[in-house]
Amino acid sequence: MAKVYSTQELIEILEQERRACLRGERLNLSATPAIGLSVVDQFLKPEGLQKFTAYQDFKAAVHDYQRSHQVSGLICHEITLKGKTLSYPQLHDQLIALPEDLETVKAAKPALLSFWDEVTEGMDLYLRVNNGLNDRQISKADVEAIALKTEWATLFKWEKSDFLEILLQLGWGKPEEASYRRSWPESGTEDIHAVNPGNQPIC
């Protein structure tokens, strides 16, 4: 019986392939950057697109492997804020979520929201609007209302000695397609930023 690669092994394989593509060891020679204007096309270098396309093709093959062998795209993510630590399942950014993975991240949402409430107490909350161009200050009740309409959640932080920003992504649909609005409105996120009073989100 053939070996089935684990989630961690697929992550390592993808990272090795990404490095090989960046070094130019893998190229998709059929990918050529051309927009049809000779004045512009002469300045477009094909190698960058060929590297990018080669990696995207490889990643798509890994995603097919995940589906056919039922290999999860989830990793255990740990975040520590204000002396409190939370571990929760999160989709790795280079893999896809299987249907079971989606159920797992949905089940983790209540614990994640409870942690968010604790660590953002007293912070200012902002909702990213206008396709990420602006931020609108909102209340905790607004966050709760948004959370009711979404399926799963994830957290990120940016922290320095004099600055803290916490991002709560409340999402729906496929996590691998949600962040960049590739399949809006079937998949997407509402991004809520918490910052210390008087600060503005910068991330």
N, C-alpha and C positions, 0 to 999 in steps of 0.2 A: 504494500500500500504506500502510495506516494506521500511524502511529508507535506503537511499543511503549514504554511508560514503563519506565525503569530502576528498580532497587531504590532508589537514592538519590532519584530523582524521586518515587517513591511515598512515601518517608519525609517529604519536604518537603510533598507534597500533604496527607498525614495531619496534619502539624503545623499547616498553615494552617487545615485544617478544624477541628482541635481548638480552636484559638484562636477561630475564628468561633463555634463552639458555646458556648465559655465566655463570650463576649461577648453571647450570646443572639441571635445573628444566624441561628442554625439551631435549630429546635425540632421535636420530634416531638410534635405536639399530641394524638395519640392516647394518649400515655403519661400516665397519671394515678396519683399515689401514693394508694392507698386500701387499707386493710387490712380494711375492713368494720365498723369501730367508729367511730361518728360522733364520740365524745368525742376520739378520737385523730386521725381523718381531718381534722378542722377545723384542726389545727396543721401538717399536711403541706403543703408548698408544691410545686405541680406543676412550676414552672419548672426547678428543679434536675434533676428526673428527665427532663424533656423535653429539656434540653440533653444530659444523659448518653446518653439513648436515641438522640438524633439522631446523636451521634458514633459510637455502637456500630453503628448501621445503616450509616453511611458506611464504617466500618472493615470490616464484613462484605462490603460491595460491593468494596472494595479487595482483600480476600482472594479473592473470586471472580475478580477480574481477574488476580491472581497465578496462580491455578490455570489459567485459560483461556489465558493468554499465557506461562505457564511463567517467571514472573519470580521470581527467588530472593528469599528473605527474609533472607539472610545478609549480615552486614557484617564487615569486618575489625576485630577488637577488639585493642587493644594494652594490655598491663599491664606496669608497671615496679615491681619490688620488689627491695630490697637491691642495687641497681645492675645487676640483670638484667632484660632485657626479653623478653617473649614476644608475638608476634602470632599470632592464631588466629581461625578463623571462628566467629562467634556469631550466633544469631538475634536480629534486632532485635525489641524488645519489643512493637512494634505490628504486626508482620507474622507470617505463618505460614511454616513450613518445608515446602518441596516434598520429595517422596521423595528427590531427588538431594541436597538440602540436608542431609537426615538422614544420608545416607551420608558427606557431607563432614565433618559434626561428629563422627561416629563415628570417622572416620579421624584426626581431630586429637586424640583423647583421649590416646594414649600420650605425645605431646610435652607436653601440658598436665600430665599426671600427673608426668612427669619434672621439669618446672619447679616444680610444687608441692613435690615432695620436696626440691629444692634450697633453695627460699626458706623452707620451714617447719622446716628443721633446727634442733633445740633448742627448738622452740616446743611449748606444750601444745595438745593436740588435743581437741576436743569435738564430739560428735554431737548434733544437735538432735533431741529425742524428744518424745513426747506432743503431737503436732501443733504443735510449735514452742514449747511452754510451758516445757520444761526442757532442760538440757544435761547430757550424760553424758560424762565424760572417757574417752577411748579411746586406743589405741596406734596406731603406724604400721602394724602388722600388721592391725589392725581396718580401717583405711582401705583397705589393699590387698585385703582380703576383700570389702569393699563394692564396690570398683571392679570386681572381677571379675564382679559380678552386674548391673552397670549398663552402659548403651550409650554415653553421651556425658558430657562434663564442661564446666564453665565456671567462671570465677574472678571474684571481686569483692574489693575491698579498702577498708578504712576506715583512714586513716592521719593521725596528728597527730604533733607533735614528740615526745610522750611515750607514744604509743599506736599499736599496729598490730594489726589484725584482718583475717585473710584468710579468705574464704569459698570453699570448694570445693563446688560443687553437682555431685553425681554423679546423672545422670538416665537415664530410660528413657521410651520412647514419644515422644509429640509434645512438643517443647520449649515450644511456645506454650501448652500445657495443663498442663505439669508443675509450675510454680512454685506455683500456687494450689490444687493438688489438685482441679481442676475435673473431671478424669476418672480419679481414683484408682480402682482400682489400675492401669489401663491405661497411664497416664502419671504420672510423679512424680519427686521428687528426694529424695536423702538429703543433708542439709546438714551439712558438717563445717567447724568454725571453728577456726582456728589463732590463738593469742594468745601473747604473751610470758609466760614462766613466772611463775606466781602471779596472773595476770590471769584474769578471766572474760569470756566473750563478752558483748558488749552490743548487737550488731546482729542 
